[in-house]
Amino acid sequence: MKTALHSVSYAGFWSGQIQLTLEQFLEKASHLGYEAVMLVAKRPHLSLLDASSDRLDEIRALLGRHNLQLACIAGYTDFCAGVDHSEIPHREMQIFYVVELAKIASKLGGNLVRVFTGYERPDISYDLQWNWCVESLAECASRAADLGVTIGVQNHHDIAAHHDSLYDLLMEIDHPNCKAMFDAWSPALQGVDLVSAAKKMAPLVVHTTVADYVNRPRFFYQSRLINYKKQQDIIRAVPMGEGFIDYSSFFNTLKANGYDGYVAYEMCSVMEGGGSVENLDRCARQFVDYMKDF
């Protein structure tokens, strides 16, 4: 499998995390031994507001100079947003955003844009929100197809978070340019059998993004009882291979069922050891070493 580094890993989005410019990040990814990059489609790295023709030429030249491919552009969507003010065309604006990202991907030598479905709103019917996602993703895929770009739906947001639902979603959309960006951490946290999920999704997968995690138990102290009440565990990111996710089985299942695309490493939450450049580099190198077996 081919390795990619997600630029969110050095974007400074979580407390204590170092922030690199896009230029610094590309140099970093190459130095750490990655074959490709996954670029955040917002500031500080690749916002539409800053993506002039000259700027895209600069980025493409930098990719070539560092011998890097563009694995995908990471878009940020929520097709269930804006229900409190329906007169504002939120879904139309997001479709436009995705199509513009597809244009950028094509100009940078790529062919894949990552998107999300939607966060479920409790006061709106599930089926209506499902339909919003289906219709929006179908239009994104149709328009991206004209540019030779595929829309990859990541199993991240509430709608279609479970692999069976994601499979159903893609079957309903039924467009060759709408595929799955299927990640292992989501089914692992859901308690799903990872091998069965990967086997079912593998024919639809065009990309996977990985991070490893550990559970950290939480308890609420009840002073009147002089005792603790168990709370939901918090999840913390750790270097690849040190968490509870069975990535060996996940990767081997994907490979056995025909997947040979990019595997992108991301550090987009609080990491064990903190967000210094030294710690992030250490974790990023460990991922490259880990993937040598696959």
N, C-alpha and C positions, 0 to 999 in steps of 0.2 A: 504494500500500500504506500501511497505517496503522502508525505508529511507537509502540513501547512500550519502556520502560526497565525492565530487570530489577533488582529491589532488591538482588540479590546483589552488584551493582556497588559498593554503598556499605555493605556489611554487615560489613566488617572481617575476613573469613575468611582472607585470605592476608597474610603478613608485610608490614607497612608500609602496608596499606590502611586508609584512614580508615573509621571506623564512624559512621553516622548513625542516629538513631532513625527509626522509621517516619514520624513526623510530619515530621521534617526531610527525609526522602527524598521524600515526596510533594510537599512544597514545592519541592524541588530539581528533580524531574521536570517539574513544571509550568513552572518558571522556565526550564528548558533547552529548552522547546518540544515536549515529548512529548505525545501524545494519550492515552496509556494507560500502565499499569504492570503488571508481572509481579511478584507478591509471593512472597518466600521463605516457605515454610510451616514455619518453625522460628525460634527466637530468633536474632537480636534483633528480628525484624520481625513474624511472624505465627504464633506457636506456638499449638497447640491449648490448651496450658496457660494461656494468657493471653487466649483468645478468648471472653470472656464476652459475653452479649447486649449489655450496655452498651458494651463495648469495640468490638464490631462496629458498633454504631450510630455511635460516634465516627468509626470509619474510613470508613464510608459517607458521613458528613457531610463529612469531609476530602476524599474523592474529589470530591464535588460542588463543594466550595468551590474546589478547584484545577482544575475542569473536566477531570478525568481519568476515563477508563473503566478497569475492571478487565479487562485482556486475559486473564489466567489466574492461577491460584495454582500455584506450583511445589512439588509434593510430592517427597519423597525416599524411594524404595522400592528394595528388593532382594529379589525374591521367591525367590531361591535361598539366602538367609541362614538360619543356624541349623541347618545339617545336622549339626553335631556334637552337638546336643542336641535331638533330634526330638520329645521330650515337650513342649517349649515351642511353643505355636501361633504361630510367627512370622508365617506367611502370613495367618492370621486377624487378628492384630493389625494388620498392614499394610493389609489390606482395610478394617478398621474405621477406620484413620487416613485412608485415601483417601475413604471415604464421609463422614467428618466434614469433610474439606476440601471435598467437594462441597456440603455443607450451608452452609459458610461462603461459598463462591463464590456460591451462590444468594442468600444474604442480602446480599452486597455488590454485587449486580447483575451478576454474571458468570455464565459458563456453561461454563467449561473448567478442568480440573485436569490439570497435567502430572505424569506418572509415569515411572519407569524400569522396565526388565525385571529383569535379575539379573546379578550378577557370577558368571561360571562357576567352579565348584569342580572342581578337577582329579580328585578321587577319587570323583566321582559322574557317572553317565552323562549325556551331553549331552541325550539324548531325555527323560530324567526331568526335568531342569531346565527344558527347553523346555515340558514339560507343566505344570510348576508355574506358569510364567509365563502360559501360555494360560489355565489354570483360574482363576488369581487375577485376571488382567486382565478375563476374561469376567464374573466376579462383581462386580468393581468397576464395570464398565460397566453391568451390569444394575441395580445398586442406584443408581448415579448417574443413570440414565435417569429414575427416578421423581422426581428433583429437577430435571429439565430440564438436566442437566449432562453434558458429554462428557468422557471420559477421553482425554487425548492422550499417546501413547507416544513418548517421545523416543529417538532412535537414539544412545544414550549408553553403556549398559552392554554387557557382552560378548554376552549372548543377543540375537540379531537385530540386531547392530550394522550389518551390511551391509544395504543397501537391499533386495536380493532376499529376504533372510531376514525383514526387517521386513514386507515386503509379504506373505510367506507367513504370518507370525504373525497379521497383521490379518485375512487371509482365513480362517484357521482359527478365530479368535475369532468372526468374522462377526456383529458387533453394531454397529448404527448409531451407538451412543454410545461406540465405541472407534475412534479415528482416529490419524493420525500427526502428531507434532510433529517434522517432518523438518528437520534442520539440515545445512548445507553442509560444515561443518568436518570431520565424521566421514568422509564419502566422499572428501573432498579428501585427508585424511591416509592413507586406504586406497589411494590411487592410482586411484580409480574415476573414470570419465568422468562429470563432474558434470551435464552436460546430459541424458544418458541416464537417470541416476538421478532427477533432478528431474522429468523427463517421466513416468517410470513412477509416481512417488509422488504427483504433483500432485493427482490426483483424491481422494486420501485425506488430504491435508494440511489441518489446521485451524489451524496455528500454526508459525512457525519462529523460532528464536533464533540470533543471529549474533554472531560475534566473528572478527577477522582475526588471522592469525598469520604468523610468519616462522620458517624453520629456522635453527638455530644449530649448526654442526658441533661435535662433541666428539671429542677424541683422548686416548688413554692413552699416556703416555710410558713407553717401554721402555728403561730406562737401559743394559742390557747390549747393546742393539742401537743405541743412540743414535738412536732413531727413534720414530715414533708409530704406534699402532694405532688405526684409526678405530672409534669407538663410534657408537651410535645417536644421531641428532640430538636436541637438546632443542628444544622449541617455545616460543616467546615471543609474547605478545599485543602487537599494535601497533594504532594507530588504523585505523579502517575505510578500506579502499582502499589500504593500504600493505603488505599481506601478499600471500601467494601464492594465496589462494583467489579464484577467478573468480566473484565475487558478481554481477557484471553479467549473465553468462550464466545463473547460477542464478536470479536474480530474474525475468529476462525469460522464462525457460522456465516458471517457476511461473505467471506472469501469463498467458502464451500458452495455458496449459492450465487456466485458470479460477480460479487462486488470487487472492483479493483481501483476505486477512485481515491479521492483525497480524504485524509483524516486530519482535521484541524484541532490543534490544542488551544484551549482558552483558559485564561486566569481572570475571571470576571466576578469574583466574589472574594471575601476575605480569605487570604491564604495563610496556612500555617507557616510561621516565620516572618510574616509581614510583607509589605509591598515595596521594599527596597529593590533597587535594580539588581543587587547581588543575589537576593533571594529569588526574584523572578527569573533571572538568567539561570540559576541553578535548577529550578523546576523545569524550565523550557528545555535545557540540555538533557535532563533526565527523561523527558518524553521522547526525544530523538533516540536516545539509547534504548528505551523500552520498545520502540517500534521496529527496531532492527530484527526482531524475531518474527515480524509479520510482513 
